[in-house]
Amino acid sequence: MASWKSRGLRGSMLEEMINYTNSIYREKKLALIQKVPTPITPIEIDKESRHITLAYFEKKSTVDYIGVVQGIPVCFDAKECAIDTFSMNNIHEHQVEFMKEFEEQRGIAFILIYFKKQDVYYYLTFEKLMEFWERSIQGGRKSFRFSELDLSYQIPVQNSICVHYLEKIKQDLEGREE
């Protein structure tokens, strides 16, 4: 069982930006995406502030976000990376399995990664994720480098939308049709 205290709030700034983007998408009726809550069991609660100070995850979560974009089901996870090498340990087998099953149901699954060192938001397609995943489980590199990525999947900040990933979903879909 994982402790909430030890891993809590990692990537919270990225998630705040995605949540803000999702609220704009909803207002503009472009997409309806929701944060998937992670079920926790509180262990310690500060009596004065009534805040949870220690908790444990009840079960493995699937992905961070799930919803629909113009009739297309989507699910994705949000990750941050401080350096230019992303460890595959940041993605868990149960998440990959869920995303695979989601794709089999004609949905779109992907990972949004913020590379802090480059100050780049990146849309990692499920196809590319699986390339890196397969490489790692077959004894190859257990990570991938920023330099291995297709830079056309960088997510630019546009207008008031922080992490405007809808254009990259469109690009992903167009790439699948070829």
Backbone hydrogen bonds in HBPLUS format (Angstrom, degrees):
<---DONOR---> <-ACCEPTOR-->    atom                        ^
c    i                          cat <-CA-CA->   ^        H-A-AA   ^      H-
h    n   atom  resd res      DA  || num        DHA   H-A  angle D-A-AA Bond
n    s   type  num  typ     dist DA aas  dist angle  dist       angle   num
A0057-PHE N   A0002-ALA O   3.27 MM  55  5.91 157.5  2.32 153.2 159.9     1
A0004-TRP N   A0055-ALA O   2.73 MM  51  5.15 171.1  1.74 154.1 151.3     2
A0008-GLY N   A0004-TRP O   2.67 MM   4  5.03 124.2  1.98 148.0 156.9     3
A0012-SER N   A0009-LEU O   3.24 MM   3  5.09 151.1  2.33 125.3 119.0     4
A0015-GLU N   A0011-GLY O   3.03 MM   4  6.30 163.3  2.06 154.3 159.5     5
A0016-GLU N   A0012-SER O   2.85 MM   4  6.05 150.0  1.94 143.6 151.6     6
A0017-MET N   A0013-MET O   3.04 MM   4  6.33 155.6  2.10 147.4 153.4     7
A0018-ILE N   A0014-LEU O   2.90 MM   4  6.22 156.5  1.96 152.5 159.5     8
A0019-ASN N   A0015-GLU O   2.78 MM   4  5.95 160.5  1.82 150.1 155.9     9
A0020-TYR N   A0016-GLU O   2.95 MM   4  6.16 153.8  2.02 144.0 150.8    10
A0021-THR N   A0017-MET O   2.94 MM   4  6.17 161.4  1.98 146.1 151.4    11
A0022-ASN N   A0018-ILE O   2.76 MM   4  6.01 161.3  1.80 154.5 159.8    12
A0023-SER N   A0019-ASN O   2.99 MM   4  6.24 144.4  2.11 141.5 150.5    13
A0024-ILE N   A0020-TYR O   3.12 MM   4  6.49 150.5  2.21 147.5 155.1    14
A0024-ILE N   A0021-THR O   3.11 MM   3  5.18 119.1  2.50  96.7 111.4    15
A0025-TYR N   A0021-THR O   2.90 MM   4  6.25 162.2  1.93 154.9 160.3    16
A0026-ARG N   A0022-ASN O   2.92 MM   4  6.11 153.1  1.99 142.5 149.7    17
A0027-GLU N   A0023-SER O   2.93 MM   4  6.15 162.6  1.96 145.5 150.1    18
A0028-LYS N   A0024-ILE O   2.92 MM   4  6.12 158.6  1.97 154.6 159.9    19
A0030-LEU N   A0025-TYR O   2.79 MM   5  4.93 159.5  1.83 155.0 154.8    20
A0029-LYS N   A0026-ARG O   2.97 MM   3  4.83 155.2  2.04 101.8 109.1    21
A0032-LEU N   A0068-VAL O   2.90 MM  36  5.42 165.9  1.92 162.7 167.5    22
A0068-VAL N   A0032-LEU O   2.94 MM  36  5.42 153.9  2.01 135.0 141.4    23
A0034-GLN N   A0066-ILE O   2.93 MM  32  5.64 175.9  1.94 150.3 150.7    24
A0066-ILE N   A0034-GLN O   3.04 MM  32  5.64 154.7  2.11 152.6 160.2    25
A0036-VAL N   A0064-ASP O   2.69 MM  28  5.28 171.1  1.70 144.1 146.5    26
A0058-GLU N   A0039-PRO O   2.96 MM  19  5.62 171.7  1.97 135.2 137.8    27
A0041-THR N   A0056-TYR O   2.71 MM  15  5.23 157.0  1.76 153.9 162.1    28
A0056-TYR N   A0041-THR O   2.97 MM  15  5.23 155.2  2.03 137.6 143.4    29
A0043-ILE N   A0054-LEU O   2.72 MM  11  5.34 166.3  1.74 150.1 147.4    30
A0044-GLU N   A0054-LEU O   3.04 MM  10  4.93 162.4  2.07 132.7 135.3    31
A0053-THR N   A0044-GLU O   2.86 MM   9  5.42 162.1  1.89 137.2 143.0    32
A0054-LEU N   A0044-GLU O   3.38 MM  10  4.93 152.0  2.47 133.2 127.9    33
A0046-ASP N   A0051-HIS O   2.85 MM   5  5.40 156.2  1.90 167.4 164.4    34
A0050-ARG N   A0046-ASP O   2.67 MM   4  5.11 132.9  1.89 142.7 155.8    35
A0065-TYR N   A0076-PHE O   2.92 MM  11  5.33 156.9  1.97 168.8 169.2    36
A0076-PHE N   A0065-TYR O   3.01 MM  11  5.33 157.3  2.06 135.3 139.9    37
A0067-GLY N   A0074-VAL O   2.91 MM   7  5.41 151.2  1.99 160.7 158.7    38
A0074-VAL N   A0067-GLY O   2.85 MM   7  5.41 167.1  1.87 137.7 139.8    39
A0069-VAL N   A0072-ILE O   2.79 MM   3  5.03 161.4  1.83 141.6 145.5    40
A0072-ILE N   A0069-VAL O   2.86 MM   3  5.03 161.4  1.90 113.6 119.8    41
A0108-ILE N   A0073-PRO O   2.84 MM  35  6.25 157.1  1.89 148.3 154.9    42
A0075-CYS N   A0108-ILE O   2.92 MM  33  6.41 148.7  2.02 158.7 162.7    43
A0110-PHE N   A0075-CYS O   3.18 MM  35  6.76 140.8  2.34 145.8 157.1    44
A0077-ASP N   A0110-PHE O   3.28 MM  33  6.88 143.4  2.42 143.4 152.6    45
A0112-LEU N   A0077-ASP O   2.85 MM  35  6.22 166.5  1.87 166.3 170.3    46
A0079-LYS N   A0112-LEU O   2.83 MM  33  6.22 160.2  1.86 163.1 168.1    47
A0114-TYR N   A0079-LYS O   2.88 MM  35  6.40 152.6  1.96 149.6 158.0    48
A0081-CYS N   A0114-TYR O   2.85 MM  33  6.07 155.9  1.91 163.0 157.2    49
A0116-LYS N   A0081-CYS O   2.83 MM  35  6.04 149.9  1.92 153.2 163.0    50
A0146-PHE N   A0084-ASP O   2.78 MM  62  5.18 152.1  1.85 158.1 156.7    51
A0086-PHE N   A0144-PHE O   2.82 MM  58  5.39 161.4  1.86 167.2 165.5    52
A0144-PHE N   A0086-PHE O   2.94 MM  58  5.39 149.0  2.04 141.0 149.9    53
A0090-ASN N   A0087-SER O   3.13 MM   3  5.86 169.0  2.14 117.7 121.1    54
A0088-MET N   A0142-LYS O   2.84 MM  54  5.54 170.8  1.85 140.9 142.9    55
A0091-ILE N   A0088-MET O   3.09 MM   3  5.56 165.8  2.11 113.8 118.2    56
A0095-GLN N   A0092-HIS O   2.92 MM   3  5.30 129.4  2.18 107.2 121.1    57
A0096-VAL N   A0092-HIS O   3.07 MM   4  6.47 159.2  2.11 156.1 162.3    58
A0097-GLU N   A0093-GLU O   2.89 MM   4  6.10 160.7  1.92 153.9 159.5    59
A0098-PHE N   A0094-HIS O   3.05 MM   4  6.13 155.9  2.10 135.3 141.5    60
A0099-MET N   A0095-GLN O   2.90 MM   4  6.14 166.1  1.92 154.1 157.9    61
A0100-LYS N   A0096-VAL O   2.85 MM   4  6.02 153.9  1.92 148.0 155.6    62
A0101-GLU N   A0097-GLU O   2.98 MM   4  6.23 163.4  2.00 150.6 154.4    63
A0102-PHE N   A0098-PHE O   2.83 MM   4  6.06 150.1  1.92 147.7 157.3    64
A0103-GLU N   A0099-MET O   2.90 MM   4  6.13 157.8  1.95 148.3 153.3    65
A0104-GLU N   A0100-LYS O   2.94 MM   4  6.23 149.5  2.04 145.4 154.5    66
A0105-GLN N   A0101-GLU O   3.17 MM   4  6.44 127.7  2.46 135.4 147.6    67
A0105-GLN N   A0102-PHE O   3.09 MM   3  5.19 138.6  2.26  98.1 109.9    68
A0107-GLY N   A0102-PHE O   3.09 MM   5  5.45 151.5  2.17 143.0 142.7    69
A0106-ARG N   A0103-GLU O   2.92 MM   3  5.06 148.1  2.02 115.8 116.2    70
A0111-ILE N   A0124-LEU O   3.03 MM  13  5.04 160.1  2.07 141.5 147.9    71
A0124-LEU N   A0111-ILE O   2.80 MM  13  5.04 173.7  1.80 167.2 165.1    72
A0113-ILE N   A0122-TYR O   2.85 MM   9  5.09 164.5  1.87 149.3 154.4    73
A0122-TYR N   A0113-ILE O   2.73 MM   9  5.09 151.3  1.81 150.7 160.1    74
A0115-PHE N   A0120-VAL O   2.78 MM   5  5.21 159.1  1.82 165.4 164.5    75
A0119-ASP N   A0115-PHE O   2.82 MM   4  5.68 120.7  2.17 141.5 159.3    76
A0120-VAL N   A0115-PHE O   3.11 MM   5  5.21 158.5  2.16 138.7 143.5    77
A0119-ASP N   A0116-LYS O   3.05 MM   3  4.71 134.6  2.26  92.0 105.5    78
A0155-ILE N   A0121-TYR O   2.74 MM  34  5.19 164.3  1.77 145.4 145.0    79
A0123-TYR N   A0153-TYR O   3.07 MM  30  5.43 165.1  2.09 148.7 153.4    80
A0129-LEU N   A0125-THR O   2.92 MM   4  6.17 160.4  1.96 149.7 156.0    81
A0130-MET N   A0126-PHE O   2.87 MM   4  6.10 157.2  1.93 151.5 156.6    82
A0131-GLU N   A0127-GLU O   3.10 MM   4  6.45 144.2  2.23 140.2 149.9    83
A0132-PHE N   A0128-LYS O   3.09 MM   4  6.44 164.8  2.11 157.0 158.7    84
A0133-TRP N   A0129-LEU O   2.79 MM   4  5.99 154.6  1.86 149.5 158.1    85
A0134-GLU N   A0130-MET O   2.83 MM   4  5.84 171.5  1.83 147.8 150.4    86
A0135-ARG N   A0131-GLU O   3.05 MM   4  6.17 161.2  2.09 145.5 151.2    87
A0136-SER N   A0132-PHE O   3.02 MM   4  6.22 155.9  2.08 143.7 149.8    88
A0137-ILE N   A0133-TRP O   3.00 MM   4  6.34 157.9  2.05 155.5 161.2    89
A0138-GLN N   A0134-GLU O   2.97 MM   4  6.03 134.0  2.19 145.8 157.4    90
A0140-GLY N   A0135-ARG O   2.78 MM   5  5.01 143.7  1.91 169.8 158.3    91
A0139-GLY N   A0136-SER O   3.39 MM   3  5.51 155.2  2.46 106.9 107.4    92
A0148-GLU N   A0145-ARG O   2.94 MM   3  5.37 159.0  1.98 112.8 119.6    93
A0149-LEU N   A0146-PHE O   3.10 MM   3  5.61 167.8  2.11 119.7 123.3    94
A0153-TYR N   A0150-ASP O   3.05 MM   3  6.07 166.5  2.07 130.3 132.8    95
A0154-GLN N   A0151-LEU O   3.19 MM   3  5.50 158.5  2.24 114.2 113.6    96
A0161-ILE N   A0158-GLN O   2.84 MM   3  5.59 144.5  1.97 153.3 156.6    97
A0165-TYR N   A0163-VAL O   2.89 MM   2  5.80 119.0  2.27 115.7  99.4    98
A0168-LYS N   A0165-TYR O   3.03 MM   3  5.23 125.7  2.33 101.0 115.3    99
A0169-ILE N   A0165-TYR O   3.08 MM   4  6.48 142.8  2.22 148.8 159.8   100
A0169-ILE N   A0166-LEU O   3.15 MM   3  5.06 123.1  2.49  92.8 107.1   101
A0170-LYS N   A0166-LEU O   3.06 MM   4  6.40 159.3  2.11 150.3 155.2   102
A0171-GLN N   A0167-GLU O   2.95 MM   4  6.24 154.8  2.01 140.5 147.6   103
A0172-ASP N   A0168-LYS O   2.82 MM   4  5.96 155.2  1.88 142.3 149.2   104
A0173-LEU N   A0169-ILE O   2.87 MM   4  6.15 161.3  1.90 153.1 157.6   105
A0174-GLU N   A0170-LYS O   2.90 MM   4  6.16 160.2  1.94 152.3 157.8   106
A0175-GLY N   A0171-GLN O   2.94 MM   4  6.14 151.7  2.02 145.9 153.6   107
A0176-ARG N   A0172-ASP O   3.12 MM   4  6.43 135.4  2.33 141.8 153.3   108
A0176-ARG N   A0173-LEU O   3.14 MM   3  5.15 130.9  2.39  95.5 108.5   109
A0177-GLU N   A0173-LEU O   3.24 MM   4  6.57 135.2  2.46 141.9 153.1   110
A0177-GLU N   A0174-GLU O   3.21 MM   3  5.24 134.0  2.43  96.2 108.2   111
